[in-house]
Amino acid sequence: MRLSVISTLLTGFLLFPSANSFGLLLETGAEQEQIGQGSNSIAVESQTASSVSKSAEIKTLIQTAIKDSPQPLSGSVILLEQGKPQLELQKGEGINQDSRFVMASLSKQITATLVLQALDTGKLDLNQTLNHYLFGDLDVEARGLKATEAATNTSVLNPSRYDTRITLHQLLTHTSGVDKLGKANRFEPGSQFEYSNLGYSLLGQVLEKINQQSFAKQVAQFATRYQLNGLSAELGSIEAIHAKVPSLAVGLQESEVIAPADLVLDEALLPAGGLITSAPTYAAFQHLLHSGKLLSTESYQRMTTAYTGIQFLWPNMRYGYGVRINKDDGLVEYSHTGYVSGYMSMTLHYPEFNLDLVMLENLSLNLNDRNRVFELHNQIRQVIRSQLLRAKASDV
């Protein structure tokens, strides 16, 4: 299928502005609205007339940006305000409200949440070493030796160990410099930022060790506990998974032609970029996370603390635990993006306005032009930021 006929593939532009398909029970009262997931109920303030106007304008501008984009899109977009869907949009052959996608690096937010939940239950110490949890090295109780003390020792290459100085905190923030087992570290742990899928894969292994359970099963239990019914961890080729999970949109890769991606999901990829979700389900996860329903106040603060500066397409970005952070112009933004063969993704959260956007796609554009690949993401982000900054200015 050549690029000239992409428009034939990406037919069926759908808009669903109602909340019915989101799967949340909405009960409106005189003073507040209750947005519930099973027994988990979240109280939010009623929308004001200005709030409704702002979200309506953002919805219209997002719709226009997608409609006018020169880049092909096949996927699902959802915009939430105060946990309520303001826009649900699907575009592409066979894409509907229930379609699931490989979420790519948005998986890291799930993994970071599971790690911080383990911290909240006392199972983890983020300043302890990776080798301690994987191999029993540096037994804290028996020897009282923390990674901060180990860091003063000279790191000796051991073919059966990772760098002795690497901590869980450094894995979460992409500052570990970790390389494959037995290889020298890429740099001194904690000294710089380098995005690492391996680091998050290792966090998945740590979770398996401390919980004595596969990462996939932990994700399944997490999904059941919080009624995130579109979230799962699957293994195998996309073709095989699609046969088992028909709602999974088959990933397409753009090169000289558009063709099904050859992506295979394995245990190593799951924590870093291999989890599967629908847009409404991931939006529900985002709302629970940022409403304080998943983590303690202390752990949420840890997640959203900017620990290190990063180089990214968007300027002035910093990184917390599984989240990118930007505070330009006084507007706090928590975000992440993702790309694997056949799938792209983006999530944005603006705490001051309790506004969330989730965008999942089953067409990954050719990486020979990165600006083109992420052009629509950039446009949608800019649309939202400009409207929110305008709202902030009008409130002064």
C-alpha positions as CSV (number, residue, x, y, z in Angstrom):
1,M,0.0,0.0,0.0
2,R,1.7,3.2,-1.2
3,L,1.7,6.5,0.7
4,S,-0.5,8.0,-2.1
5,V,-3.4,5.9,-1.0
6,I,-3.1,6.5,2.8
7,S,-6.3,8.5,2.6
8,T,-8.1,5.4,1.6
9,L,-6.8,3.5,4.6
10,L,-7.5,6.3,7.1
11,T,-11.2,6.7,6.5
12,G,-14.0,6.9,9.1
13,F,-13.5,10.1,11.0
14,L,-15.6,9.8,14.2
15,L,-16.5,12.2,17.0
16,F,-18.1,11.1,20.2
17,P,-18.3,14.1,22.6
18,S,-20.6,12.3,25.1
19,A,-19.4,10.6,28.2
20,N,-21.4,7.4,27.8
21,S,-18.6,5.3,26.2
22,F,-16.0,6.2,28.8
23,G,-17.2,3.6,31.2
24,L,-17.5,5.8,34.3
25,L,-20.7,6.4,36.3
26,L,-21.5,10.1,36.3
27,E,-23.8,11.4,39.0
28,T,-24.3,15.2,38.9
29,G,-25.3,17.0,42.2
30,A,-25.9,20.6,43.0
31,E,-22.5,21.3,44.5
32,Q,-20.2,18.6,42.9
33,E,-20.0,15.7,40.6
34,Q,-19.0,12.2,41.6
35,I,-16.9,10.3,39.1
36,G,-16.7,6.7,40.2
37,Q,-15.0,3.5,39.2
38,G,-16.7,0.7,41.1
39,S,-16.0,1.5,44.8
40,N,-13.5,4.2,43.9
41,S,-15.3,7.5,43.9
42,I,-13.7,10.8,43.1
43,A,-15.2,14.2,44.0
44,V,-14.5,17.1,41.7
45,E,-15.8,20.6,41.5
46,S,-18.6,21.5,39.2
47,Q,-17.5,23.1,35.9
48,T,-18.0,26.8,35.6
49,A,-19.3,28.5,32.4
50,S,-15.8,29.7,31.6
51,S,-14.4,26.2,32.1
52,V,-17.0,24.8,29.7
53,S,-16.1,27.5,27.2
54,K,-12.4,26.8,27.5
55,S,-12.7,23.0,27.0
56,A,-15.1,23.5,24.1
57,E,-12.6,25.8,22.4
58,I,-9.8,23.3,23.0
59,K,-11.9,20.5,21.6
60,T,-12.7,22.4,18.5
61,L,-9.1,23.3,17.9
62,I,-7.9,19.7,18.4
63,Q,-10.5,18.5,15.9
64,T,-9.4,21.1,13.4
65,A,-5.7,20.3,13.9
66,I,-6.3,16.6,13.2
67,K,-8.6,17.3,10.3
68,D,-6.1,19.7,8.6
69,S,-2.9,17.8,9.4
70,P,-0.9,16.8,6.4
71,Q,0.3,13.7,8.4
72,P,-1.7,10.5,8.3
73,L,-3.4,9.5,11.6
74,S,-4.9,6.3,12.6
75,G,-5.9,6.2,16.3
76,S,-7.9,7.3,19.2
77,V,-7.9,10.7,21.1
78,I,-9.6,11.5,24.3
79,L,-9.7,14.8,26.2
80,L,-10.9,15.0,29.8
81,E,-11.7,17.9,32.1
82,Q,-12.3,17.1,35.8
83,G,-12.3,13.4,34.8
84,K,-15.2,13.9,32.3
85,P,-14.7,13.3,28.6
86,Q,-15.0,16.4,26.5
87,L,-13.9,14.8,23.3
88,E,-13.6,11.2,22.1
89,L,-12.3,11.0,18.6
90,Q,-11.4,8.0,16.4
91,K,-9.9,8.0,13.0
92,G,-8.8,5.1,10.8
93,E,-10.0,1.9,9.4
94,G,-11.6,-0.3,12.0
95,I,-10.8,2.1,14.9
96,N,-13.5,2.6,17.4
97,Q,-14.1,3.6,21.1
98,D,-13.0,0.1,22.3
99,S,-9.9,-0.2,20.2
100,R,-6.7,-1.0,22.0
101,F,-3.2,-0.1,21.2
102,V,0.4,-0.9,22.3
103,M,1.0,2.2,24.4
104,A,4.7,2.3,23.8
105,S,6.6,4.4,26.4
106,L,3.4,5.4,28.2
107,S,4.0,1.9,29.8
108,K,6.7,3.6,31.9
109,Q,4.0,5.5,33.9
110,I,2.3,2.2,34.8
111,T,5.7,0.7,35.8
112,A,6.7,3.7,37.9
113,T,3.3,3.6,39.6
114,L,3.7,0.0,40.5
115,V,7.2,0.7,41.8
116,L,5.9,3.6,44.0
117,Q,3.0,1.4,45.2
118,A,5.7,-1.1,46.4
119,L,7.5,1.8,48.1
120,D,4.2,2.8,49.8
121,T,3.8,-0.8,51.2
122,G,7.4,-0.9,52.4
123,K,8.7,-3.4,49.9
124,L,11.2,-1.1,48.2
125,D,13.8,1.5,49.1
126,L,14.5,3.7,46.0
127,N,18.0,4.5,47.3
128,Q,18.9,0.8,47.5
129,T,20.9,-0.8,44.7
130,L,19.6,-2.7,41.7
131,N,21.9,-5.6,42.5
132,H,20.4,-5.9,46.0
133,Y,17.0,-6.6,44.6
134,L,18.0,-8.8,41.7
135,F,20.8,-10.8,43.3
136,G,20.6,-10.1,47.1
137,D,23.7,-8.0,47.1
138,L,24.2,-5.4,49.8
139,D,21.7,-6.9,52.2
140,V,20.5,-3.8,54.1
141,E,19.4,-5.6,57.3
142,A,22.4,-7.8,57.6
143,R,25.1,-5.4,56.6
144,G,23.5,-1.9,56.8
145,L,25.2,-0.9,53.5
146,K,23.2,1.5,51.3
147,A,23.9,2.4,47.8
148,T,25.1,5.9,48.9
149,E,27.9,4.2,50.8
150,A,28.5,1.7,48.0
151,A,29.0,4.6,45.6
152,T,32.2,5.6,47.4
153,N,33.7,2.3,46.5
154,T,35.4,1.7,43.2
155,S,33.1,-0.1,40.7
156,V,34.7,-3.3,39.6
157,L,33.3,-5.0,36.5
158,N,31.6,-8.2,37.4
159,P,30.2,-10.3,34.5
160,S,27.3,-11.5,36.7
161,R,26.3,-8.1,38.1
162,Y,25.2,-4.6,37.0
163,D,27.2,-1.6,38.2
164,T,27.2,-1.8,42.0
165,R,26.3,1.9,42.3
166,I,23.0,1.9,40.4
167,T,19.9,2.6,42.4
168,L,16.2,2.3,41.7
169,H,15.9,6.1,41.8
170,Q,18.4,6.3,39.0
171,L,16.6,3.7,36.9
172,L,13.3,5.6,37.4
173,T,14.9,8.9,36.3
174,H,17.0,7.5,33.4
175,T,20.2,8.6,35.1
176,S,21.7,5.1,35.8
177,G,23.8,4.6,32.7
178,V,23.0,0.9,32.9
179,D,24.2,-1.4,30.2
180,K,23.7,-5.1,29.6
181,L,24.6,-7.5,32.4
182,G,28.4,-7.8,32.7
183,K,29.2,-4.7,30.6
184,A,30.7,-1.6,31.9
185,N,28.3,1.2,32.8
186,R,27.7,3.8,30.1
187,F,28.6,6.6,32.6
188,E,28.9,7.2,36.3
189,P,25.4,6.5,37.8
190,G,23.5,9.7,38.6
191,S,25.8,12.0,36.6
192,Q,23.6,12.6,33.5
193,F,20.4,11.7,31.7
194,E,20.2,9.1,29.1
195,Y,16.8,7.6,28.1
196,S,16.9,3.9,28.9
197,N,14.3,1.3,28.0
198,L,16.6,-1.3,29.6
199,G,16.4,0.6,32.9
200,Y,12.6,0.3,33.0
201,S,12.8,-3.4,31.9
202,L,15.0,-3.9,35.0
203,L,12.5,-2.2,37.2
204,G,10.0,-4.8,35.9
205,Q,12.4,-7.5,37.0
206,V,12.7,-5.9,40.5
207,L,8.9,-6.0,40.8
208,E,8.9,-9.6,39.9
209,K,11.5,-10.4,42.5
210,I,9.9,-8.6,45.4
211,N,6.3,-9.7,44.6
212,Q,7.3,-13.2,43.4
213,Q,4.9,-12.8,40.5
214,S,5.3,-12.1,36.8
215,F,5.1,-8.5,35.7
216,A,2.2,-9.4,33.4
217,K,0.2,-10.8,36.3
218,Q,0.9,-7.7,38.4
219,V,-0.5,-5.6,35.6
220,A,-3.5,-7.8,35.4
221,Q,-4.2,-7.4,39.1
222,F,-3.6,-3.7,38.9
223,A,-6.1,-3.4,36.1
224,T,-8.7,-5.5,38.0
225,R,-8.2,-3.6,41.3
226,Y,-8.8,-0.2,39.6
227,Q,-11.3,-1.4,37.0
228,L,-9.0,-0.5,34.1
229,N,-10.6,-3.1,31.9
230,G,-8.8,-2.1,28.7
231,L,-5.3,-2.5,30.2
232,S,-3.3,-5.7,29.8
233,A,0.1,-7.2,29.3
234,E,0.3,-9.6,26.4
235,L,3.2,-11.6,25.0
236,G,3.8,-12.6,21.4
237,S,3.5,-11.2,17.9
238,I,0.9,-8.5,17.2
239,E,-0.8,-11.0,14.8
240,A,-1.0,-13.7,17.6
241,I,-2.2,-11.2,20.2
242,H,-4.8,-9.7,17.9
243,A,-6.2,-13.3,17.4
244,K,-6.7,-13.4,21.2
245,V,-7.6,-9.8,21.7
246,P,-9.6,-8.7,18.6
247,S,-9.9,-5.2,19.9
248,L,-6.1,-4.7,19.5
249,A,-5.6,-2.4,16.5
250,V,-2.9,-4.0,14.2
251,G,0.1,-1.7,14.2
252,L,1.2,-0.3,10.8
253,Q,4.7,1.0,10.0
254,E,5.3,3.7,7.4
255,S,8.4,3.3,5.2
256,E,8.3,3.1,1.4
257,V,4.9,1.5,1.9
258,I,2.4,1.1,4.7
259,A,2.7,-2.4,6.1
260,P,1.9,-4.3,9.3
261,A,4.7,-3.8,11.8
262,D,6.8,-6.8,12.8
263,L,6.6,-5.9,16.5
264,V,6.9,-8.8,19.1
265,L,6.0,-8.1,22.7
266,D,8.3,-10.0,25.1
267,E,8.9,-9.8,28.9
268,A,11.7,-7.3,28.5
269,L,9.6,-4.8,26.5
270,L,6.5,-4.9,28.7
271,P,7.6,-2.5,31.5
272,A,9.3,-0.1,29.1
273,G,7.0,0.0,26.2
274,G,4.9,-3.1,25.6
275,L,1.6,-2.7,27.6
276,I,-1.7,-2.6,25.8
277,T,-4.6,-0.2,26.5
278,S,-7.5,1.7,25.1
279,A,-7.6,5.5,25.1
280,P,-10.5,5.7,27.6
281,T,-8.8,3.2,29.9
282,Y,-5.5,5.1,29.9
283,A,-7.4,8.3,30.5
284,A,-9.1,6.7,33.5
285,F,-5.6,5.6,34.8
286,Q,-4.3,9.2,34.4
287,H,-7.3,10.6,36.3
288,L,-6.9,8.1,39.1
289,L,-3.2,8.8,39.3
290,H,-3.4,12.6,39.4
291,S,-6.5,12.5,41.8
292,G,-4.4,10.8,44.5
293,K,-6.2,7.4,44.2
294,L,-3.1,5.3,43.3
295,L,-0.2,6.6,45.4
296,S,0.4,8.2,48.7
297,T,0.9,12.0,48.8
298,E,4.6,11.5,49.3
299,S,5.0,9.0,46.5
300,Y,3.0,11.2,44.1
301,Q,5.3,14.1,45.0
302,R,8.3,11.9,44.3
303,M,6.9,11.0,40.9
304,T,6.2,14.6,39.9
305,T,9.5,16.1,41.1
306,A,11.8,17.3,38.4
307,Y,15.1,15.5,39.1
308,T,17.1,16.1,35.9
309,G,17.0,18.2,32.7
310,I,16.5,16.4,29.4
311,Q,17.0,17.1,25.7
312,F,13.7,16.6,23.9
313,L,11.7,18.0,21.0
314,W,9.9,20.3,23.5
315,P,12.1,22.8,25.2
316,N,12.9,23.1,29.0
317,M,11.8,19.5,29.8
318,R,12.7,17.7,33.0
319,Y,12.1,14.2,34.1
320,G,10.6,12.7,37.3
321,Y,9.5,9.1,37.7
322,G,8.0,8.0,34.4
323,V,6.8,11.5,33.6
324,R,8.2,14.5,31.8
325,I,7.7,17.8,33.5
326,N,7.5,21.3,32.1
327,K,6.7,24.6,33.9
328,D,7.2,27.2,31.2
329,D,5.1,30.4,31.6
330,G,3.9,29.1,35.0
331,L,1.8,26.3,33.5
332,V,2.6,23.0,35.1
333,E,2.5,20.1,32.6
334,Y,3.1,16.4,33.1
335,S,3.6,14.4,29.9
336,H,5.0,11.5,28.1
337,T,5.3,10.3,24.5
338,G,5.9,6.9,23.0
339,Y,7.1,5.2,19.8
340,V,7.5,1.6,18.9
341,S,7.2,-0.1,15.5
342,G,3.5,0.2,14.6
343,Y,2.4,2.5,17.4
344,M,2.8,6.0,18.7
345,S,1.4,7.7,21.8
346,M,1.2,10.9,23.8
347,T,-0.3,11.9,27.2
348,L,-0.6,15.4,28.7
349,H,-1.9,16.4,32.2
350,Y,-2.4,20.0,33.4
351,P,-3.0,19.8,37.2
352,E,-4.1,23.4,37.6
353,F,-7.0,22.8,35.2
354,N,-7.4,19.0,35.9
355,L,-7.2,18.5,32.1
356,D,-5.9,15.4,30.5
357,L,-5.3,14.3,26.9
358,V,-4.5,10.8,25.7
359,M,-3.6,10.0,22.1
360,L,-2.9,6.4,21.0
361,E,-2.1,5.5,17.4
362,N,-1.6,2.3,15.4
363,L,0.5,3.9,12.6
364,S,4.1,4.8,13.3
365,L,5.5,7.3,10.9
366,N,8.9,7.0,9.3
367,L,11.6,8.2,11.7
368,N,13.8,9.6,8.9
369,D,12.1,13.0,9.7
370,R,11.4,13.2,13.5
371,N,9.9,16.7,13.2
372,R,7.3,15.3,10.8
373,V,6.7,12.2,13.0
374,F,5.7,14.3,16.0
375,E,4.3,17.3,14.2
376,L,0.7,16.6,15.1
377,H,1.6,15.9,18.7
378,N,3.4,19.3,18.9
379,Q,0.4,21.0,17.3
380,I,-2.1,19.5,19.8
381,R,0.1,20.3,22.7
382,Q,0.5,23.9,21.6
383,V,-3.3,24.2,21.1
384,I,-3.9,23.1,24.7
385,R,-1.1,25.2,26.2
386,S,-2.1,28.4,24.4
387,Q,-5.7,28.1,25.5
388,L,-4.8,27.3,29.1
389,L,-2.3,30.2,29.3
390,R,-5.0,32.5,27.9
391,A,-7.3,31.3,30.7
392,K,-4.6,31.9,33.3
393,A,-4.1,35.4,32.0
394,S,-7.8,36.2,32.1
395,D,-7.9,35.2,35.7
396,V,-5.2,37.5,36.8
